[in-house]
Amino acid sequence: MVELRGVRHRYDGRLVLNLDHFAVPAGALLAVVGHNGSGKSTLLRLLALLEAPTEGNVLWDGAPVPRRPSVALRRRVTLVEQRPILLRGTVLENIGYGLRVRGIERAEAYKRTSEVADQLGLLSLLDRRRHELSDGEVQRVAVARALVVRPDVLLLDEPASSADRAASGALYRALAAERAARPLAICIASHQLEDAYRWADDIRALAEGRLSPVTPENLFRVDLAAGSGDTGHARVGSIEIVVTTDRTGPVVLAVPPTDIFVSREPLPSSARNVLSGRVTRVAAHRPGGGVAITADVGVELVAVVTAEAARELALAPDAPVVFSFKASAVRVF
């Protein structure tokens, strides 16, 4: 559907996005996760055709998008920013604005507006104005305003950051209903990993503007000190992590959850990183299946094991656990 190829994007000479390839396929429900400043919002603005990349190309259905895309193409993709701005007027007028500028007949516009407002729990707010809404309600109004014009691609930047659990659930159920009713690709940027795992079919992580092999549970900004030979070491929380690299100074470390070996006691191993602690959380891990084991080992780390392994090890909250991983498994950005 929409993709980036060979994209390097800079602000005031600073590289903020560096992607060889990133695509949002037709019908996808994709989550992009990462720390603040990782490049998520910039990525969405490029996908929304609001900015042209400094280098590289944006493609739509395989065809290059001109630096000044047509209005018709722009209308096929809609971005809801983290702090959306509502227009003057009521919630009803805000949701229906896009239909009015597209020349949709009044009765049809009201019907579609009411349906979307109902999906997002906004019917009781239709006569209210911006100053009468909470931040979470403003976000839902902005999502409704985007859904009602029926774009082919919907981009959402932290859409539930100000929502309580009930409102967040209503939002994601509305998105699921819209996808079930018609072809729609959705890309959500979020730091809320629980929501990403629960609702997305595909999860990708950004670190320092690059795609990362792991999600932010195991991403750490550190000052890497030189070790012996081709190794380095970094203080993370109360532990030290050994890595295989010739780099030093400020870096991002990524420890892939599937590269962490989980046991109840230390085992004979060539792993340079052997960390003991206690399990804090056990949860289903949708991408690729398995079970995500969160443990406090001096810093919070997440490992992914099979369901069978989780049962055999009797992994449950507060159980003792040992996480082991090789220095070469740690990625350095």
Residue pairs with C-beta under 8 A, 6 or more apart in sequence:
1 23
1 24
1 25
1 26
1 28
1 60
1 61
1 152
1 153
1 185
2 23
2 24
2 47
2 58
2 59
2 60
2 77
2 153
2 185
3 21
3 22
3 23
3 24
3 58
3 59
4 19
4 21
4 22
4 23
4 43
4 46
4 47
4 53
4 56
4 57
4 58
4 59
5 20
5 21
5 56
5 57
5 59
6 19
6 20
6 21
6 55
6 56
6 57
7 17
7 18
7 19
7 22
7 46
7 53
7 55
7 56
7 57
7 58
8 15
8 17
8 18
8 53
8 54
8 55
8 56
9 15
9 16
9 17
9 42
9 46
9 51
9 53
9 54
9 55
9 209
10 16
10 54
11 42
15 209
16 39
16 42
16 209
17 39
17 42
17 43
17 46
17 53
17 209
18 209
18 210
19 43
19 56
19 209
19 210
19 211
22 43
22 204
22 211
24 30
24 47
24 153
24 185
24 187
25 185
26 152
26 183
26 185
27 179
27 183
27 184
27 185
28 185
28 186
28 187
28 201
28 202
29 175
29 179
29 185
29 186
29 188
29 199
29 200
29 201
29 202
30 185
30 186
30 187
30 188
30 200
30 201
30 202
30 203
30 204
31 187
31 188
31 189
31 190
31 195
31 196
31 199
31 200
31 202
31 203
31 204
32 40
32 43
32 44
32 187
32 188
32 189
32 190
32 203
32 204
32 205
32 206
33 40
33 189
33 190
33 191
33 193
33 196
33 203
33 204
33 205
33 206
33 215
33 216
34 40
34 191
34 205
34 206
34 207
34 212
34 216
34 219
35 191
35 207
35 216
35 219
35 221
36 191
38 206
38 207
38 208
38 209
39 206
39 208
39 209
39 210
40 157
40 189
40 206
41 81
41 82
41 157
41 189
42 51
42 209
43 189
43 206
44 79
44 155
44 157
44 187
44 189
45 51
45 79
46 52
46 53
46 58
47 58
47 77
47 79
47 153
47 155
47 187
48 77
48 78
48 79
48 155
49 58
49 65
49 69
49 73
49 74
49 77
50 79
52 58
52 67
57 64
57 65
58 64
58 65
59 65
60 73
60 76
65 73
75 102
75 149
75 151
76 151
76 152
76 153
77 151
77 152
77 153
77 154
77 155
78 146
78 149
78 151
78 153
78 154
78 155
79 146
79 155
79 156
79 157
80 139
80 142
80 143
80 145
80 146
80 154
80 155
80 156
80 157
80 159
81 142
81 157
82 157
82 158
82 159
82 161
84 138
84 139
84 141
84 142
86 94
86 130
86 133
86 138
86 141
86 142
87 93
87 94
87 97
88 129
88 130
89 129
90 126
90 127
90 128
90 129
91 117
91 122
91 125
91 126
91 127
91 128
91 129
91 133
91 141
92 113
92 117
92 126
92 127
94 141
94 145
95 113
95 116
95 117
95 122
95 126
95 141
95 144
95 145
95 148
96 109
96 110
96 112
96 113
96 148
97 145
98 145
98 146
98 148
98 149
99 108
99 109
99 112
99 113
99 148
99 149
100 109
102 149
104 112
112 148
113 144
113 148
114 123
116 122
116 144
116 147
116 148
116 174
117 123
117 125
117 126
117 144
119 144
119 147
119 170
119 173
119 174
119 177
119 178
120 140
120 143
120 144
120 147
120 170
120 171
120 174
121 140
121 167
121 170
122 137
122 140
122 141
122 144
125 133
125 137
125 141
130 138
133 141
134 162
135 162
136 160
136 162
136 163
136 164
136 167
138 162
139 159
139 160
139 161
139 162
139 163
140 163
140 167
140 170
140 171
143 156
143 159
143 171
143 174
146 154
146 156
147 154
147 174
147 175
147 178
150 182
150 184
151 184
152 183
152 184
152 185
153 184
153 185
153 186
153 187
154 175
154 184
154 185
154 186
154 187
155 186
155 187
155 188
155 189
156 186
156 187
156 188
156 189
157 189
158 189
158 190
158 191
158 192
159 171
159 188
159 190
160 167
160 168
160 171
160 172
160 190
160 192
160 195
161 190
161 192
163 171
168 195
172 195
172 198
172 199
175 186
175 199
176 199
178 184
179 186
188 196
188 199
188 200
190 196
191 216
193 215
193 216
193 217
196 203
196 215
197 203
197 283
197 284
197 285
197 286
197 287
197 292
198 286
200 286
202 287
203 215
203 286
203 287
204 211
205 211
205 212
205 213
205 214
205 215
205 216
205 219
206 212
207 216
207 219
207 252
207 254
207 333
208 252
208 333
210 333
212 219
212 252
212 254
212 331
212 333
213 254
213 256
213 331
214 254
214 255
214 256
214 257
214 331
215 257
215 302
217 257
217 294
217 300
217 301
217 302
218 254
218 255
218 256
218 257
218 301
218 302
219 252
219 253
219 254
220 234
220 236
220 241
220 252
220 253
220 299
221 250
221 251
221 252
222 234
222 235
222 236
222 241
222 250
222 251
222 252
222 253
223 234
223 235
223 249
223 250
223 251
224 232
224 233
224 234
224 243
224 245
224 247
224 248
224 249
224 250
224 251
224 253
224 332
225 232
225 233
225 234
225 248
226 232
226 248
227 233
227 242
230 244
230 245
230 246
231 242
231 243
231 244
231 245
231 272
231 327
232 242
232 243
232 244
232 245
232 246
232 247
232 248
232 332
233 240
233 241
233 242
233 243
234 240
234 241
234 243
234 251
234 253
236 253
236 298
236 299
237 298
237 299
238 298
238 299
239 275
239 297
239 298
239 299
241 253
241 255
241 273
241 330
242 272
242 273
242 327
242 330
243 253
243 327
243 330
243 332
244 326
244 327
244 328
244 330
245 332
247 332
251 332
251 333
252 332
252 333
253 330
253 331
253 332
253 333
254 330
254 331
254 332
254 333
255 301
255 325
255 329
255 330
255 331
256 329
256 331
257 285
257 292
257 302
257 303
257 304
258 288
258 303
258 304
259 325
259 326
259 329
260 301
260 303
260 304
260 323
260 324
260 325
260 329
261 267
261 269
261 271
261 303
261 323
261 324
261 325
262 293
262 303
262 305
262 309
262 313
262 315
262 321
262 322
262 323
262 324
263 313
263 321
263 322
263 324
264 313
264 314
264 319
264 320
264 321
264 322
265 320
265 322
266 274
266 276
266 322
266 324
267 322
267 324
269 324
270 326
271 324
271 325
271 326
271 327
272 326
272 327
273 323
273 324
273 325
273 326
273 327
273 330
274 322
274 323
274 324
275 297
275 298
275 301
275 322
275 323
275 324
276 297
276 320
276 321
276 322
277 295
277 296
277 297
277 298
277 320
277 321
277 322
277 323
278 295
278 296
278 318
278 319
278 320
278 321
279 293
279 294
279 295
279 315
279 316
279 317
279 318
279 319
279 320
279 321
280 294
280 295
280 296
280 300
280 317
280 318
281 292
281 293
281 294
281 317
282 291
282 292
282 293
282 294
282 310
282 315
282 316
282 317
283 291
283 292
283 294
284 291
284 292
285 291
285 292
285 304
288 304
289 306
289 307
290 304
290 305
290 306
290 307
291 304
291 305
291 306
291 307
291 309
291 310
291 315
292 302
292 303
292 304
293 302
293 303
293 304
293 305
293 310
293 315
293 321
294 300
294 301
294 302
295 301
295 302
295 303
295 321
295 323
297 321
297 323
301 323
303 323
305 313
305 315
313 321
315 321
